Amino acid sequence: ASRLRFFSAWFCPYAQRAWVALNHHRIPYTSIEALTITKDKGYVKHPVLLQHNPKGLVPTILPPETEKKGEGASVYESLFCIEFADEYAKEKNLSNRASLMPNGAFAKGQARIMASWVNRQICSPFYRVLIRTDKKERADAFAELLAHLRIFAKSIHREGPFFYGTGLSIVDIALAPWWAYRFYILEHYRGKEFAIPADDPTLSPYYRWYEAIVKLPAVKDTLQDKKKLVEVYERYADASAKSMVGDAVRAGKEAHDI
């Protein structure tokens, strides 16, 4: 079968959103490591990535090389890539797996709004905690993050375990790369006061969500070695990372602003 070209980076949570969506639908793809970390803590970016994504960011998805009609086409921005995987699977009759979007125009619109909210209000503060050097700014960012994680937990379907119930959705995938398997990075670099409270009853739905999502094959295949992830995030923790996210957060912007 023709394979999509998936430009990724093993350590990038944004790329992992697209990765999970492709896995969910079992879409054939060739994964291409597109960001090589350099000694000065910047990146060498794959030349084909730079041809097709003006910012040189992952994830970026290209058509199979065999599809001449797709020349010049590319899809990027992680939340768009999730929807692309859904539509591509339907178009090519590749999957009998459930859609990652709910049924109905209004429900789809609400799902997009919620996924964007998760991106801005829960995922972006992660970087402020990690990169900002002012202790109060870090504490404020974590308090904001935790408050929004409680809102997410309260919004999860009553019977769960996922946001809309039994099926994985764009909202779940928006959150998963950070709060299913990167939460320990904050505690490692910033201390126990930056750990998600294990005994907080308002977070019980979140913990049920967490236990369910890390068992999904589509997610399990993207999980990385914790020690390796901690090491690669050191350059963010010491504010030396030469990346667009690092530059934005050091300049007082948000990760989602890049």
C-alpha positions in Angstrom: 0.0 0.0 0.0 1.1 3.6 -0.6 2.5 5.2 2.5 2.1 8.7 3.7 5.3 10.5 4.6 5.1 11.5 8.3 7.8 14.0 9.4 8.1 13.7 13.1 10.5 13.9 16.1 10.5 11.2 18.7 10.5 13.7 21.6 7.9 16.1 20.2 4.5 16.0 21.9 2.9 17.9 19.0 4.1 15.2 16.5 2.9 12.5 18.8 -0.7 13.8 18.4 -0.5 13.1 14.7 1.3 9.8 15.4 -1.5 8.6 17.6 -4.2 9.5 15.1 -2.4 7.7 12.3 -2.0 4.7 14.5 -5.6 4.7 15.5 -6.7 4.4 11.9 -3.8 2.0 11.0 -2.9 4.3 8.1 0.2 3.1 6.3 3.0 5.7 6.8 6.7 6.1 6.7 8.0 7.9 9.8 10.9 10.3 9.1 12.9 11.8 12.0 13.0 15.4 10.8 14.7 17.2 13.7 18.2 16.3 14.8 19.3 18.0 18.0 22.7 19.7 17.7 25.4 20.3 20.2 24.4 23.9 20.7 20.8 22.7 21.6 19.2 23.7 18.3 18.0 21.6 15.4 19.1 20.5 12.0 15.8 20.2 10.1 15.2 17.7 7.3 15.5 19.5 3.9 12.2 18.0 2.6 10.4 19.2 5.7 11.7 22.7 5.0 10.4 22.5 1.5 6.9 21.7 2.6 6.4 23.5 5.9 7.3 27.2 6.0 8.2 27.0 9.7 10.0 23.6 9.5 7.9 22.2 12.4 6.6 18.7 13.1 4.2 17.1 12.6 4.1 17.5 8.8 2.4 14.9 6.6 3.0 14.5 2.9 1.3 12.3 0.3 2.9 9.1 -0.8 5.7 9.7 -3.2 3.8 7.5 -5.8 0.9 10.0 -5.9 2.0 12.6 -8.4 -1.3 14.5 -8.0 -0.3 15.2 -4.4 2.9 16.9 -5.3 3.3 20.1 -3.3 0.6 19.1 -0.8 1.3 19.0 2.9 -0.7 19.1 6.2 0.8 20.4 9.4 -0.3 21.8 12.8 -1.0 19.0 15.1 -4.7 19.4 15.6 -5.3 19.7 11.9 -3.2 16.5 11.4 -5.6 14.6 13.7 -8.6 15.6 11.6 -6.6 14.9 8.4 -6.0 11.3 9.6 -9.7 10.9 10.2 -10.6 12.1 6.7 -7.8 10.3 4.9 -8.8 7.0 6.4 -12.4 7.5 5.2 -11.4 8.7 1.8 -9.1 5.7 1.2 -11.3 3.2 3.0 -8.4 2.3 5.2 -10.1 1.9 8.6 -13.1 0.6 10.3 -12.1 2.3 13.5 -14.4 4.9 15.0 -14.0 8.5 14.0 -12.0 10.8 16.2 -14.7 13.4 15.7 -18.2 13.2 17.2 -21.2 13.1 14.9 -23.0 16.3 13.9 -21.8 19.7 12.8 -22.3 21.4 16.2 -20.7 18.5 18.0 -17.7 18.6 15.7 -17.4 22.4 16.2 -17.5 21.9 20.0 -14.8 19.2 19.8 -12.5 21.6 17.8 -13.1 24.3 20.4 -12.4 22.0 23.3 -9.2 20.5 21.6 -8.0 24.1 21.0 -8.8 25.0 24.7 -6.8 22.0 25.9 -3.9 23.1 23.7 -3.9 26.6 25.0 -4.9 26.2 28.6 -3.3 22.9 29.7 -0.5 22.1 27.3 1.0 25.6 26.8 1.4 26.3 30.6 3.6 23.2 30.8 6.3 25.1 28.9 6.0 28.2 31.2 6.6 26.0 34.2 9.6 24.4 32.5 11.2 27.4 30.8 10.4 30.5 32.8 13.2 31.4 35.3 11.1 33.4 37.7 9.8 31.2 40.5 6.5 33.1 40.9 5.8 32.8 37.1 6.4 29.1 37.3 4.1 28.7 40.3 1.4 30.8 38.7 1.7 28.7 35.5 1.3 25.5 37.4 -1.6 26.7 39.3 -3.3 27.7 36.1 -2.5 24.4 34.5 -3.9 22.5 37.5 -7.1 24.5 37.5 -7.7 23.8 33.9 -6.8 20.1 34.3 -9.6 20.0 36.9 -12.0 21.5 34.4 -11.0 18.9 31.9 -11.5 16.1 34.5 -15.0 17.5 35.4 -15.9 17.6 31.7 -15.0 14.0 30.9 -18.1 11.8 30.2 -19.6 10.5 33.4 -19.1 6.9 32.4 -15.8 7.6 30.7 -13.1 6.7 30.5 -12.4 9.1 27.6 -13.7 12.6 27.1 -16.8 11.6 25.1 -17.2 8.2 26.7 -15.9 4.9 25.4 -14.2 6.2 22.2 -11.0 8.0 21.6 -11.4 11.6 20.3 -9.5 14.6 19.1 -9.9 16.1 22.6 -8.2 13.1 24.2 -5.4 13.1 21.7 -4.9 16.9 22.2 -4.0 16.2 25.8 -2.4 12.8 25.8 1.3 13.6 24.9 1.6 16.0 27.8 -0.6 14.7 30.6 -0.5 10.9 29.8 3.2 10.7 29.7 5.1 13.9 30.2 3.7 15.1 33.6 6.7 13.6 35.5 9.1 16.0 33.7 7.8 19.0 35.7 8.2 17.2 39.0 11.7 16.0 38.0 13.0 19.5 37.2 10.9 21.8 39.4 10.2 19.7 42.5 7.4 17.9 44.3 5.3 21.0 44.5 4.9 20.7 40.7 3.5 17.1 40.9 -0.1 16.5 40.0 -1.9 15.6 43.3 -2.6 11.9 43.4 -5.2 12.2 46.2 -7.3 15.0 44.8 -10.8 13.6 44.3 -11.6 16.3 41.7 -8.9 14.7 39.5 -10.3 11.2 39.8 -11.8 11.3 36.3 -8.5 12.4 34.9 -6.6 9.5 36.5 -9.2 7.1 35.1 -8.7 8.7 31.7 -4.9 8.4 32.1 -5.1 4.7 33.0 -7.2 4.0 30.0 -5.4 6.0 27.4 -1.9 4.6 28.0 -3.2 1.1 27.4 -4.5 1.9 23.9 -2.2 0.3 21.2 -2.3 3.6 19.2 -0.8 5.4 22.2 1.4 2.6 23.6 3.4 2.5 20.3 4.3 6.2 20.7 5.5 6.0 24.4 9.1 6.9 24.9 11.7 5.9 27.5 11.2 8.2 30.5 14.9 8.7 31.1 15.5 9.7 27.5 12.7 12.2 27.6 13.9 13.7 30.8 17.3 14.2 29.3 16.0 15.8 26.1 13.9 18.2 28.2 16.9 19.4 30.2 17.6 22.1 27.6 14.1 23.5 28.2 14.5 23.3 32.0 17.8 25.3 31.9 16.3 27.7 29.3 19.0 26.9 26.8 16.8 25.2 24.1 17.2 26.8 20.7 13.7 26.1 19.4 10.7 28.1 18.3 8.8 27.1 21.5 11.8 27.9 23.7 12.3 31.3 22.1 8.6 32.1 22.3 8.2 31.3 26.0 11.4 33.0 27.0 10.1 36.1 25.2 6.9 36.1 27.3 4.7 34.4 24.7 2.9 31.1 24.8 3.9 27.9 23.1 0.7 28.0 20.9 1.7 31.4 19.6 4.5 30.1 17.3 
